[in-house]
Amino acid sequence: MKNLPKISIITPSYNQADYLEDTIQSVIGQNYPNLEHILIDGGSNDGSLDIIKKYNQHFAHWQSQKDDGQSDAINQGFRKATGDIVAWLNSDDQYLPNTLHYIAQQFMQGENLQHKVVFGNCIKLNTDNLELKSTNVGWQASTFDIELTDYIVQPSSFWTREVWQQVGELNEDLDFGMDWDWYIRANRLNIPFEPTDRFLSVNRFHAEKKTTLGGMKRVRELSKVYKKYHDETTQKAYLKYHENDKYKGFRKWYRRLRLQRFAETDKAVHSFYFKKDISYEKFVNIIRM
Protein backbone atom coordinates (compact mmCIF):
# COMPACT_ATOMS: atom_id res chain seq x y z
CA MET A 1 0.00 0.00 0.00
CA LYS A 2 1.60 3.24 -1.13
CA ASN A 3 -0.34 5.74 0.97
CA LEU A 4 -1.25 4.46 4.37
CA PRO A 5 -4.35 6.11 5.86
CA LYS A 6 -3.80 8.20 8.96
CA ILE A 7 -4.92 6.45 12.16
CA SER A 8 -5.84 8.37 15.31
CA ILE A 9 -5.76 6.52 18.64
CA ILE A 10 -7.31 8.17 21.70
CA THR A 11 -6.16 7.01 25.13
CA PRO A 12 -8.20 8.19 28.13
CA SER A 13 -6.45 7.71 31.45
CA TYR A 14 -6.76 8.47 35.13
CA ASN A 15 -4.41 7.10 37.79
CA GLN A 16 -3.35 4.11 35.70
CA ALA A 17 0.42 4.37 36.25
CA ASP A 18 0.71 0.61 36.78
CA TYR A 19 -0.52 -0.09 33.25
CA LEU A 20 -0.11 3.09 31.22
CA GLU A 21 3.44 2.54 30.00
CA ASP A 22 2.57 -0.87 28.54
CA THR A 23 -0.37 0.72 26.69
CA ILE A 24 1.79 3.50 25.26
CA GLN A 25 4.52 1.08 24.22
CA SER A 26 1.99 -1.14 22.47
CA VAL A 27 1.01 1.84 20.27
CA ILE A 28 4.61 2.88 19.61
CA GLY A 29 5.50 -0.74 18.84
CA GLN A 30 3.06 -0.78 15.94
CA ASN A 31 5.69 1.10 13.92
CA TYR A 32 2.84 2.59 11.95
CA PRO A 33 4.18 5.62 10.05
CA ASN A 34 0.98 7.65 9.76
CA LEU A 35 -0.14 7.62 13.38
CA GLU A 36 -1.70 10.22 15.67
CA HIS A 37 -1.75 9.22 19.35
CA ILE A 38 -3.75 11.53 21.60
CA LEU A 39 -3.70 11.01 25.38
CA ILE A 40 -6.32 12.64 27.60
CA ASP A 41 -5.43 12.30 31.28
CA GLY A 42 -7.95 13.28 33.93
CA GLY A 43 -5.43 14.91 36.27
CA SER A 44 -3.67 11.83 37.62
CA ASN A 45 -1.66 12.04 40.83
CA ASP A 46 -0.14 8.55 40.88
CA GLY A 47 2.98 9.04 38.75
CA SER A 48 1.20 8.86 35.40
CA LEU A 49 2.54 12.28 34.41
CA ASP A 50 6.14 11.08 34.65
CA ILE A 51 5.31 8.25 32.26
CA ILE A 52 3.46 10.56 29.86
CA LYS A 53 6.34 13.04 29.80
CA LYS A 54 8.79 10.21 29.19
CA TYR A 55 7.01 9.49 25.89
CA ASN A 56 6.11 13.09 25.11
CA GLN A 57 7.56 13.00 21.59
CA HIS A 58 5.27 10.14 20.62
CA PHE A 59 2.03 12.05 21.22
CA ALA A 60 0.35 14.34 18.73
CA HIS A 61 -1.34 15.89 21.77
CA TRP A 62 -1.59 15.15 25.48
CA GLN A 63 -3.16 16.91 28.40
CA SER A 64 -3.64 16.32 32.11
CA GLN A 65 -6.56 18.10 33.70
CA LYS A 66 -9.83 17.28 35.42
CA ASP A 67 -12.57 16.00 33.14
CA ASP A 68 -16.13 14.72 33.56
CA GLY A 69 -15.26 11.05 33.28
CA GLN A 70 -14.09 8.54 30.71
CA SER A 71 -16.71 9.30 28.05
CA ASP A 72 -15.93 13.03 28.27
CA ALA A 73 -12.20 12.33 27.98
CA ILE A 74 -12.71 10.14 24.91
CA ASN A 75 -14.96 12.73 23.27
CA GLN A 76 -12.35 15.42 23.94
CA GLY A 77 -9.75 13.27 22.23
CA PHE A 78 -11.90 12.58 19.18
CA ARG A 79 -12.55 16.30 18.75
CA LYS A 80 -8.81 16.73 18.26
CA ALA A 81 -8.38 13.69 16.01
CA THR A 82 -7.56 14.21 12.34
CA GLY A 83 -7.07 10.60 11.28
CA ASP A 84 -8.90 8.78 8.49
CA ILE A 85 -9.41 5.79 10.84
CA VAL A 86 -10.04 6.29 14.56
CA ALA A 87 -10.32 4.25 17.75
CA TRP A 88 -9.72 4.50 21.45
CA LEU A 89 -7.46 2.35 23.59
CA ASN A 90 -7.95 2.49 27.35
CA SER A 91 -4.87 2.96 29.49
CA ASP A 92 -4.89 -0.60 30.80
CA ASP A 93 -5.28 -2.31 27.40
CA GLN A 94 -2.75 -3.04 24.64
CA TYR A 95 -2.59 -3.58 20.90
CA LEU A 96 -1.10 -6.79 19.60
CA PRO A 97 1.80 -6.48 17.10
CA ASN A 98 1.00 -5.25 13.59
CA THR A 99 -2.62 -4.46 14.45
CA LEU A 100 -2.63 -1.00 12.87
CA HIS A 101 -1.07 -2.12 9.58
CA TYR A 102 -3.67 -4.88 9.40
CA ILE A 103 -6.51 -2.48 10.18
CA ALA A 104 -5.36 -0.05 7.48
CA GLN A 105 -5.62 -2.87 4.95
CA GLN A 106 -9.16 -3.73 6.07
CA PHE A 107 -10.39 -0.21 5.38
CA MET A 108 -8.74 0.31 2.01
CA GLN A 109 -10.26 -0.80 -1.27
CA GLY A 110 -7.80 0.33 -3.88
CA GLU A 111 -7.27 4.01 -3.19
CA ASN A 112 -10.66 4.43 -1.51
CA LEU A 113 -11.44 4.31 2.18
CA GLN A 114 -14.44 2.16 3.18
CA HIS A 115 -16.63 3.70 5.85
CA LYS A 116 -17.53 0.98 8.34
CA VAL A 117 -16.83 -0.50 11.77
CA VAL A 118 -14.20 -3.24 11.82
CA PHE A 119 -13.84 -5.35 14.94
CA GLY A 120 -11.67 -8.32 15.76
CA ASN A 121 -10.85 -10.80 18.47
CA CYS A 122 -9.19 -10.08 21.77
CA ILE A 123 -7.13 -11.82 24.43
CA LYS A 124 -8.69 -11.17 27.84
CA LEU A 125 -6.06 -11.22 30.57
CA ASN A 126 -6.87 -11.26 34.27
CA THR A 127 -3.75 -9.66 35.71
CA ASP A 128 -4.69 -10.74 39.25
CA ASN A 129 -4.48 -14.48 38.54
CA LEU A 130 -2.95 -14.46 35.00
CA GLU A 131 -5.96 -16.31 33.60
CA LEU A 132 -6.36 -15.97 29.82
CA LYS A 133 -9.54 -16.10 27.78
CA SER A 134 -10.18 -15.43 24.12
CA THR A 135 -13.12 -14.20 22.09
CA ASN A 136 -14.83 -15.45 18.94
CA VAL A 137 -16.49 -12.36 17.53
CA GLY A 138 -17.19 -13.88 14.14
CA TRP A 139 -19.41 -16.57 15.68
CA GLN A 140 -20.97 -14.08 18.11
CA ALA A 141 -21.79 -11.62 15.33
CA SER A 142 -23.57 -14.37 13.40
CA THR A 143 -25.41 -15.63 16.50
CA PHE A 144 -26.39 -12.59 18.57
CA ASP A 145 -27.95 -9.16 18.07
CA ILE A 146 -25.66 -6.17 18.71
CA GLU A 147 -28.68 -4.22 19.93
CA LEU A 148 -29.32 -6.81 22.64
CA THR A 149 -25.82 -7.90 23.63
CA ASP A 150 -22.48 -6.19 23.14
CA TYR A 151 -20.26 -8.84 21.56
CA ILE A 152 -17.78 -6.25 20.25
CA VAL A 153 -14.64 -6.00 22.37
CA GLN A 154 -14.02 -2.27 22.39
CA PRO A 155 -10.16 -2.19 22.15
CA SER A 156 -10.39 -4.39 19.06
CA SER A 157 -12.78 -2.06 17.21
CA PHE A 158 -12.02 0.67 14.66
CA TRP A 159 -14.01 2.93 12.34
CA THR A 160 -13.49 5.93 10.07
CA ARG A 161 -13.69 9.49 11.30
CA GLU A 162 -16.60 10.03 8.90
CA VAL A 163 -18.51 7.24 10.68
CA TRP A 164 -17.73 8.86 14.04
CA GLN A 165 -19.07 12.18 12.80
CA GLN A 166 -22.16 10.52 11.38
CA VAL A 167 -23.00 8.56 14.55
CA GLY A 168 -21.99 11.31 16.97
CA GLU A 169 -20.07 11.41 20.23
CA LEU A 170 -20.31 9.01 23.16
CA ASN A 171 -23.19 9.51 25.56
CA GLU A 172 -21.47 11.14 28.54
CA ASP A 173 -24.29 10.10 30.86
CA LEU A 174 -23.06 6.51 30.55
CA ASP A 175 -20.09 5.14 32.50
CA PHE A 176 -20.24 1.46 31.54
CA GLY A 177 -22.27 1.11 28.34
CA MET A 178 -21.15 4.11 26.30
CA ASP A 179 -19.43 1.94 23.67
CA TRP A 180 -22.44 -0.39 23.35
CA ASP A 181 -24.80 2.58 23.07
CA TRP A 182 -22.58 3.97 20.30
CA TYR A 183 -22.57 0.65 18.41
CA ILE A 184 -26.37 0.52 18.60
CA ARG A 185 -26.64 4.02 17.16
CA ALA A 186 -24.22 3.09 14.38
CA ASN A 187 -26.21 -0.04 13.61
CA ARG A 188 -29.44 1.97 13.38
CA LEU A 189 -27.78 4.25 10.84
CA ASN A 190 -26.99 1.15 8.75
CA ILE A 191 -23.24 1.56 9.20
CA PRO A 192 -21.61 -1.69 7.98
CA PHE A 193 -20.12 -3.88 10.73
CA GLU A 194 -17.31 -6.18 9.67
CA PRO A 195 -15.89 -8.83 12.03
CA THR A 196 -12.45 -10.36 11.55
CA ASP A 197 -11.02 -13.46 13.19
CA ARG A 198 -7.67 -11.78 13.77
CA PHE A 199 -6.66 -11.03 17.37
CA LEU A 200 -6.04 -7.29 17.65
CA SER A 201 -5.74 -6.40 21.34
CA VAL A 202 -5.23 -7.48 24.93
CA ASN A 203 -8.04 -6.45 27.28
CA ARG A 204 -6.71 -6.50 30.83
CA PHE A 205 -8.92 -7.13 33.86
CA HIS A 206 -7.89 -6.36 37.41
CA ALA A 207 -9.43 -5.43 40.73
CA GLU A 208 -9.30 -1.69 39.98
CA LYS A 209 -10.84 -1.89 36.51
CA LYS A 210 -14.11 0.05 36.23
CA THR A 211 -16.04 -2.66 34.37
CA THR A 212 -14.90 -5.29 36.91
CA LEU A 213 -16.16 -3.23 39.86
CA GLY A 214 -19.35 -2.01 38.23
CA GLY A 215 -21.61 -4.56 39.89
CA MET A 216 -25.25 -3.56 40.14
CA LYS A 217 -24.46 0.02 39.18
CA ARG A 218 -23.43 -1.29 35.78
CA VAL A 219 -26.51 -3.54 35.55
CA ARG A 220 -28.86 -0.66 36.33
CA GLU A 221 -27.18 1.56 33.76
CA LEU A 222 -27.39 -1.08 31.04
CA SER A 223 -31.04 -1.64 31.89
CA LYS A 224 -31.67 1.96 30.89
CA VAL A 225 -30.04 1.27 27.52
CA TYR A 226 -32.44 -1.65 27.03
CA LYS A 227 -35.41 0.59 27.82
CA LYS A 228 -34.12 3.34 25.51
CA TYR A 229 -33.69 1.12 22.45
CA HIS A 230 -36.27 -1.61 23.17
CA ASP A 231 -38.98 -1.47 25.81
CA GLU A 232 -39.71 -1.70 29.51
CA THR A 233 -40.45 -5.43 29.24
CA THR A 234 -36.92 -6.13 28.00
CA GLN A 235 -35.50 -3.86 30.69
CA LYS A 236 -37.41 -5.66 33.45
CA ALA A 237 -36.39 -9.11 32.18
CA TYR A 238 -32.74 -8.04 32.13
CA LEU A 239 -32.97 -6.72 35.70
CA LYS A 240 -34.88 -9.81 36.85
CA TYR A 241 -32.09 -12.09 35.63
CA HIS A 242 -29.11 -10.09 36.88
CA GLU A 243 -30.51 -8.96 40.22
CA ASN A 244 -31.22 -12.45 41.51
CA ASP A 245 -28.57 -15.11 42.14
CA LYS A 246 -31.15 -17.91 42.11
CA TYR A 247 -30.64 -18.37 38.37
CA LYS A 248 -26.94 -19.07 38.90
CA GLY A 249 -27.93 -21.62 41.52
CA PHE A 250 -30.44 -23.19 39.14
CA ARG A 251 -27.77 -23.45 36.44
CA LYS A 252 -25.33 -25.11 38.82
CA TRP A 253 -27.95 -27.59 40.02
CA TYR A 254 -29.15 -28.29 36.46
CA ARG A 255 -25.62 -29.06 35.22
CA ARG A 256 -24.72 -31.10 38.30
CA LEU A 257 -27.69 -33.38 37.60
CA ARG A 258 -26.68 -33.48 33.93
CA LEU A 259 -30.13 -32.44 32.84
CA GLN A 260 -28.79 -30.59 29.81
CA ARG A 261 -29.06 -33.89 27.97
CA PHE A 262 -32.81 -33.20 27.92
CA ALA A 263 -32.69 -29.45 27.23
CA GLU A 264 -29.95 -26.83 27.05
CA THR A 265 -29.41 -24.94 30.31
CA ASP A 266 -30.41 -21.58 28.76
CA LYS A 267 -33.64 -23.08 27.44
CA ALA A 268 -34.43 -24.57 30.82
CA VAL A 269 -33.92 -21.28 32.66
CA HIS A 270 -36.05 -19.48 30.08
CA SER A 271 -38.80 -22.09 30.21
CA PHE A 272 -39.00 -22.13 34.02
CA TYR A 273 -38.64 -18.41 34.73
CA PHE A 274 -38.81 -16.12 31.66
CA LYS A 275 -41.14 -17.66 29.09
CA LYS A 276 -43.93 -15.22 29.96
CA ASP A 277 -41.55 -12.23 29.94
CA ILE A 278 -39.61 -12.31 26.68
CA SER A 279 -38.83 -14.59 23.76
CA TYR A 280 -36.04 -17.13 24.00
CA GLU A 281 -34.19 -15.28 21.23
CA LYS A 282 -34.07 -12.11 23.34
CA PHE A 283 -33.30 -14.05 26.51
CA VAL A 284 -30.10 -15.65 25.20
CA ASN A 285 -28.86 -12.18 24.32
CA ILE A 286 -29.62 -10.29 27.52
CA ILE A 287 -28.13 -12.89 29.89
CA ARG A 288 -24.74 -12.24 28.31
CA MET A 289 -24.64 -8.58 29.27
C-alpha positions in Angstrom: 0.0 0.0 0.0 1.6 3.2 -1.1 -0.3 5.7 1.0 -1.3 4.5 4.4 -4.4 6.1 5.9 -3.8 8.2 9.0 -4.9 6.5 12.2 -5.8 8.4 15.3 -5.8 6.5 18.6 -7.3 8.2 21.7 -6.2 7.0 25.1 -8.2 8.2 28.1 -6.5 7.7 31.4 -6.8 8.5 35.1 -4.4 7.1 37.8 -3.3 4.1 35.7 0.4 4.4 36.2 0.7 0.6 36.8 -0.5 -0.1 33.2 -0.1 3.1 31.2 3.4 2.5 30.0 2.6 -0.9 28.5 -0.4 0.7 26.7 1.8 3.5 25.3 4.5 1.1 24.2 2.0 -1.1 22.5 1.0 1.8 20.3 4.6 2.9 19.6 5.5 -0.7 18.8 3.1 -0.8 15.9 5.7 1.1 13.9 2.8 2.6 12.0 4.2 5.6 10.0 1.0 7.7 9.8 -0.1 7.6 13.4 -1.7 10.2 15.7 -1.8 9.2 19.3 -3.8 11.5 21.6 -3.7 11.0 25.4 -6.3 12.6 27.6 -5.4 12.3 31.3 -7.9 13.3 33.9 -5.4 14.9 36.3 -3.7 11.8 37.6 -1.7 12.0 40.8 -0.1 8.5 40.9 3.0 9.0 38.8 1.2 8.9 35.4 2.5 12.3 34.4 6.1 11.1 34.7 5.3 8.3 32.3 3.5 10.6 29.9 6.3 13.0 29.8 8.8 10.2 29.2 7.0 9.5 25.9 6.1 13.1 25.1 7.6 13.0 21.6 5.3 10.1 20.6 2.0 12.1 21.2 0.4 14.3 18.7 -1.3 15.9 21.8 -1.6 15.1 25.5 -3.2 16.9 28.4 -3.6 16.3 32.1 -6.6 18.1 33.7 -9.8 17.3 35.4 -12.6 16.0 33.1 -16.1 14.7 33.6 -15.3 11.0 33.3 -14.1 8.5 30.7 -16.7 9.3 28.1 -15.9 13.0 28.3 -12.2 12.3 28.0 -12.7 10.1 24.9 -15.0 12.7 23.3 -12.3 15.4 23.9 -9.7 13.3 22.2 -11.9 12.6 19.2 -12.5 16.3 18.8 -8.8 16.7 18.3 -8.4 13.7 16.0 -7.6 14.2 12.3 -7.1 10.6 11.3 -8.9 8.8 8.5 -9.4 5.8 10.8 -10.0 6.3 14.6 -10.3 4.2 17.8 -9.7 4.5 21.5 -7.5 2.4 23.6 -7.9 2.5 27.3 -4.9 3.0 29.5 -4.9 -0.6 30.8 -5.3 -2.3 27.4 -2.8 -3.0 24.6 -2.6 -3.6 20.9 -1.1 -6.8 19.6 1.8 -6.5 17.1 1.0 -5.3 13.6 -2.6 -4.5 14.5 -2.6 -1.0 12.9 -1.1 -2.1 9.6 -3.7 -4.9 9.4 -6.5 -2.5 10.2 -5.4 -0.1 7.5 -5.6 -2.9 4.9 -9.2 -3.7 6.1 -10.4 -0.2 5.4 -8.7 0.3 2.0 -10.3 -0.8 -1.3 -7.8 0.3 -3.9 -7.3 4.0 -3.2 -10.7 4.4 -1.5 -11.4 4.3 2.2 -14.4 2.2 3.2 -16.6 3.7 5.9 -17.5 1.0 8.3 -16.8 -0.5 11.8 -14.2 -3.2 11.8 -13.8 -5.4 14.9 -11.7 -8.3 15.8 -10.9 -10.8 18.5 -9.2 -10.1 21.8 -7.1 -11.8 24.4 -8.7 -11.2 27.8 -6.1 -11.2 30.6 -6.9 -11.3 34.3 -3.8 -9.7 35.7 -4.7 -10.7 39.2 -4.5 -14.5 38.5 -3.0 -14.5 35.0 -6.0 -16.3 33.6 -6.4 -16.0 29.8 -9.5 -16.1 27.8 -10.2 -15.4 24.1 -13.1 -14.2 22.1 -14.8 -15.5 18.9 -16.5 -12.4 17.5 -17.2 -13.9 14.1 -19.4 -16.6 15.7 -21.0 -14.1 18.1 -21.8 -11.6 15.3 -23.6 -14.4 13.4 -25.4 -15.6 16.5 -26.4 -12.6 18.6 -28.0 -9.2 18.1 -25.7 -6.2 18.7 -28.7 -4.2 19.9 -29.3 -6.8 22.6 -25.8 -7.9 23.6 -22.5 -6.2 23.1 -20.3 -8.8 21.6 -17.8 -6.2 20.2 -14.6 -6.0 22.4 -14.0 -2.3 22.4 -10.2 -2.2 22.1 -10.4 -4.4 19.1 -12.8 -2.1 17.2 -12.0 0.7 14.7 -14.0 2.9 12.3 -13.5 5.9 10.1 -13.7 9.5 11.3 -16.6 10.0 8.9 -18.5 7.2 10.7 -17.7 8.9 14.0 -19.1 12.2 12.8 -22.2 10.5 11.4 -23.0 8.6 14.5 -22.0 11.3 17.0 -20.1 11.4 20.2 -20.3 9.0 23.2 -23.2 9.5 25.6 -21.5 11.1 28.5 -24.3 10.1 30.9 -23.1 6.5 30.6 -20.1 5.1 32.5 -20.2 1.5 31.5 -22.3 1.1 28.3 -21.1 4.1 26.3 -19.4 1.9 23.7 -22.4 -0.4 23.4 -24.8 2.6 23.1 -22.6 4.0 20.3 -22.6 0.6 18.4 -26.4 0.5 18.6 -26.6 4.0 17.2 -24.2 3.1 14.4 -26.2 0.0 13.6 -29.4 2.0 13.4 -27.8 4.2 10.8 -27.0 1.2 8.8 -23.2 1.6 9.2 -21.6 -1.7 8.0 -20.1 -3.9 10.7 -17.3 -6.2 9.7 -15.9 -8.8 12.0 -12.5 -10.4 11.6 -11.0 -13.5 13.2 -7.7 -11.8 13.8 -6.7 -11.0 17.4 -6.0 -7.3 17.7 -5.7 -6.4 21.3 -5.2 -7.5 24.9 -8.0 -6.4 27.3 -6.7 -6.5 30.8 -8.9 -7.1 33.9 -7.9 -6.4 37.4 -9.4 -5.4 40.7 -9.3 -1.7 40.0 -10.8 -1.9 36.5 -14.1 0.0 36.2 -16.0 -2.7 34.4 -14.9 -5.3 36.9 -16.2 -3.2 39.9 -19.4 -2.0 38.2 -21.6 -4.6 39.9 -25.3 -3.6 40.1 -24.5 0.0 39.2 -23.4 -1.3 35.8 -26.5 -3.5 35.6 -28.9 -0.7 36.3 -27.2 1.6 33.8 -27.4 -1.1 31.0 -31.0 -1.6 31.9 -31.7 2.0 30.9 -30.0 1.3 27.5 -32.4 -1.6 27.0 -35.4 0.6 27.8 -34.1 3.3 25.5 -33.7 1.1 22.4 -36.3 -1.6 23.2 -39.0 -1.5 25.8 -39.7 -1.7 29.5 -40.4 -5.4 29.2 -36.9 -6.1 28.0 -35.5 -3.9 30.7 -37.4 -5.7 33.5 -36.4 -9.1 32.2 -32.7 -8.0 32.1 -33.0 -6.7 35.7 -34.9 -9.8 36.9 -32.1 -12.1 35.6 -29.1 -10.1 36.9 -30.5 -9.0 40.2 -31.2 -12.5 41.5 -28.6 -15.1 42.1 -31.1 -17.9 42.1 -30.6 -18.4 38.4 -26.9 -19.1 38.9 -27.9 -21.6 41.5 -30.4 -23.2 39.1 -27.8 -23.4 36.4 -25.3 -25.1 38.8 -27.9 -27.6 40.0 -29.2 -28.3 36.5 -25.6 -29.1 35.2 -24.7 -31.1 38.3 -27.7 -33.4 37.6 -26.7 -33.5 33.9 -30.1 -32.4 32.8 -28.8 -30.6 29.8 -29.1 -33.9 28.0 -32.8 -33.2 27.9 -32.7 -29.4 27.2 -30.0 -26.8 27.1 -29.4 -24.9 30.3 -30.4 -21.6 28.8 -33.6 -23.1 27.4 -34.4 -24.6 30.8 -33.9 -21.3 32.7 -36.0 -19.5 30.1 -38.8 -22.1 30.2 -39.0 -22.1 34.0 -38.6 -18.4 34.7 -38.8 -16.1 31.7 -41.1 -17.7 29.1 -43.9 -15.2 30.0 -41.6 -12.2 29.9 -39.6 -12.3 26.7 -38.8 -14.6 23.8 -36.0 -17.1 24.0 -34.2 -15.3 21.2 -34.1 -12.1 23.3 -33.3 -14.1 26.5 -30.1 -15.7 25.2 -28.9 -12.2 24.3 -29.6 -10.3 27.5 -28.1 -12.9 29.9 -24.7 -12.2 28.3 -24.6 -8.6 29.3 
